[in-house]
Amino acid sequence: MQSVIKLQPVFKEMIWGSTTLHDVFNFDLPSINVGEAWIASAHNQGVCTITNGQLKDKKLDQVFFEYRESFGPGGNKSFPILIKIIDAHQDLSVQVHPDDTYAKNHENGVGKYESWIMLHTQQNAKLCIGHHANDNDEFKEMMSKKQYDKLFRYIPISKGDCFDIVPGTVHAICEGTLVYECQQNSNITYRIYDYDRKDVNGNKRELHIDKALDVIKAPDKPNAVQLSDVNQDTPLIKNPYFSLFRKTVTSQLEFNLDEVFIAITNIEGSGTINGIELRKGDTVLVLPDAKSVKANGDMELLIAQPSLESMR
């Protein structure tokens, strides 16, 4: 069983997408309206294909199921995380995600805890995160009166900012932002507001107000994760489902692996990981049997490590 798995992204066309993912990462996009690259995914709505070694051309979900013990301890047969790069050429819908309990009871699935790292932000960029209602009743009232400007909370953002989006948090990525996102392996989204946009067929996208009202946190005014004194061995973000790290490679870098696989994405430069070529935008999974990661070249790496709990 190979210890380094290189992945082919899955691309998602969105009404708010563009060609930025090609312009920045040289991805071969299927259209001019791509909003998301699922760069490490075994979700049934978009499964990555393996592009190297003995597993070449196999699907990640199949490999994770068949070689489960090679990815780390535990018995979870569902790949624990989903990693995307999101191009917000226009504002995304204002939305909220459920936690595990609500998702299990209402969707027969798992919740959606996600975290963001801002890869690029235009001048005066902003993010919708949280809201100004004091409780759920006030939130519902302001929604019914369409007082969106007063209700939704916007904050300024810059490149490098990190956010931990707990289920129940109202949020929206806004225009001119390129985002690395790691999340639970779920695609459950409750859309609250979509600016009355219409799709290519002239239809407004579905909203999910009732379920959103069930799960929103109120009051809720979260901010960026504070990154004081963070070094390359300290997580940018650590939550119950995964940890995110950032490492800079200048010529050579080596570090040891823990019990669980990691996903490495190169967001700048080029080089190799344990001898496997890694160009800008590429993602590899490194399995515990590798024992260590040997990086060569000049690269800026983002690393996602699932928690032991998420592997059970």
N, C-alpha and C positions, 0 to 999 in steps of 0.2 A: 504494500500500500504506500503510495507516494505521500510525502509529508508536506509538500507545497502544492496548492491547487489554485490555478489561475482561472479567473472567471470572465465570461463575456457578458456585458451589461444587457439588461432588457430595457427598452425605451418606451415611454408612455407619452402619447400625444395628448395635449391639454389645450383648452381654449386660451389659456394664459401663457402658453409656451412660445419658443422661438428657436433660433439656431445657435444660441449662446453655448450650448454644450458641445457643439462642433467647434465653434470659434475658440473656446478655451481649452478643451481637452482633445480636439480632433476626433471626436466620436463620429462614426458613420451613421448619421441619423436617417430615419425613414421618411421624415417630412420636415417642413419649416416651422412646425408647431409642437415641438417636443418640449415637455415641461419637466420630465423626470427621467433620470437614468437609475435603474435599480441595479446597483453595482455588486451587491451580495444578497441574493434573494433565492429562497426556496419556497416562496409563497405561491399558492396555486394560480394566482392571477398574473404571475410573471416569474418563471424559474430560470435562473442563470444556467448557462451551459459551460462546462469545463473545457479549457482550450489547450491543456498540456498533459504530457505524461501518459501513463497507462489508462487514465480515466478520461482521456480526451473524447469529446462529443457526448459524454454522459451528462445527465441533468443533476443539479446539486441536491434536490430533494431525494432522488433515488440513491445517490451516493451516501448521503447522511443516514438514510434508513439502513442501507446494507452494511455500512462500515461504521455504525454508530459508536462503537467502543474506541475508534481511532480519534474521535473528536473530543473526548474527555469523559470524566465520570458521570454517572447518572443514567436514567433510563428514558428520558424524553426523546421520542422518535421524530418530533417536529423541530426543524431548525429554529433556534431560539431568537434570532435577530433578523432584521431586514434593514439594509443600508441603502440610502439613496443620495444622489446629488440632484438638487432641485433648482431649476432656473425659473425664477419669478419675473418674467418679462412684464407681467401685469400683476395686480393684487390677486392673491389667492382668496378663496371664500373664507369668511369668518366661520370657525368650526370648533368642535370640542370632541374629545374621545372618551369612551367609557373605561372604567377599571375592569379588572378580571371578573369580579363578581357579577357586575351588571352585564358584561359581554356574555358570560356563560349562561345567565338566566334568560337573556333576551335575543342573543344572536348565535348561541351555540358555538362561541369562539372565545378567544382571549382578548384582553384589553389592549390598549395602545398607549403605552408610556413611551415618549420619544424625547430625543435631545438633539440640539442643533449647534453647529459651529458655522459662523458666518465666513464664507470663503471670499466673498466680494460684496461690497455695498456701494451703491451710487452716492453722490453727494446728497446730504440731508435725508438719508435713508431712515426708514422707521419700521416698526414692527407692532402689530396688534397683539397684545398679551394682557389678559385679564379684562376687567370691566369696572364701571363706577357704581353699579347697583349695590345697595347695602344688603339685600337678601334676594331670594329667588322670586318672591312676589313682586318686588320692585323691578327686577330684571324682566319678568314676564310683562309687566305693565308698560315699561319703556319699549319693549319689542312691539307690543300691540299698537303703540302710538308711533312706531317707526322713528323713534328718537335715537337713531344709530350713532350720530356724531357725539351725543352726550353719553351714550351707553358704553361703547367700545373704547378701550384704553390703548393709546399709542405711545410708544417711547422711541427715542432716537437710538440708532445702532451703528456700529462700526465693524470693519473687518476684524476678525478674531474673537468677537463676542461669542459667549457660549450661553445656552439656555437649556434648562431641564424642564420639559413640559409634562407636568404631572397630569394624569387623567382628571378630567373635570375643569381644566384650564381653558378658557376661551382664548383663541389665538388665530392669527393669520400672518403668513409671510407676505410682505408687501413688495411692490414693483421695484425692480432694479437690484435684486438681491440674489446671490448665488449661495446655496446652503448645503452643507453636508449634514445629513440626518441619519441617526441610528435610532431604531425603535424596536419594540416587540414585534414579533412576526404576525402582524395583524394589519388589516386594511379597513377597519371599522371607523368610519368618520360620520359625525352628525353635523350636517351643514346648517348653519344658523342664518347666514346672510350671504348673498352672492351678487349684490349690486344690480339685480334685475337683468343680468346678462343672459344672452340667448346663445344656444349652440348652433352648429352649422345648419341644423334643420329648423331653426327659428323657435326652438323650445327653451324655456327656462329650466335650469337644472333643479333637481328635486331638493327641497329643504326637509329637515328632520327636527322640527321645532319641539315636538312633544318629548322625544327621547333626549334631545339636548337639555331641555329643562329638567329632566330627571337627573342628569349627571353633573350639571355645572356646579362649580364651587362659588359660594357667595358669602361674604365679600371675597374678592380675589385681585391682588395687585402685585404679582411677582415681578422680579427684575432679573437682569443678567447674573450668571454665576460669577462670584468674585474670584479672581485668579491670582491673588497676591501670593508671592513665594512659591509659585508652581514651577517645578523643574521637570525634566524629561521623564523622571520615574514616578512622578505624582500625577494622578488622574486629573484631567481637566474637569471631568464629570464622573461621579460614581453614584449609581442608584441601585435599587434592588435587582435590576435586570442586566446591567452591563456597566462597564467603565470605558471611558474614552481617554486616549493619550495622544500627545503630539511629540514627535521626535524629528530632529534635524540630522541629516546625514551629510557630513562633509568628509569625503573620501571613504572612511570606514566607520562602522558602528556595529557593535555586537551586544546582544542582551539575551538573557535566559528566558525560557518559556515556563509558564506554570502548568497546572493540570489541564487547562481548557484551551482549545484552539483560539487563535486570534485572527482578525481580518485587518489586513494592512492595505491602505489606499494611498497612492502617491499623488499628492495634489500639486507638486511643483518639481521640475527637474527630471532626471532619469538616472537609472542605475540597475542594480540587481538585488534580489533577496534570495539568499541561499542558492545563487547561481541562476535564478530565473529572472529574465529581463522584466523590468518594471518601468514603463513609460508613464508620463503624466496622465492621470486618469485611470490607470490600471489598478486592479484590486486582486490580492491573493489571500488565500487562507493558509495559515501555517499551523500544522497539527502538532500536538505535544511530542510525538515521536522524534521531531526534529531537534528537540532539546534546547536549541538556541536559534536566534535569528542573526544571520550575518549579512549586513547591508553594505553595499559598495556603491559609490557614485556620489552625486550631489542631489539630494532629494528632501522634500518636506513630507513627512508621513503622518497620516492619521490612523490610529489603531483602536479597534473596538474589541473588547474582551467580554464575552458573556459571563455572567455570574454563575457560580456553582449552583445556586438555587434555580436558575433558569434552565439548567441542564437536567434537573431531576424529573 
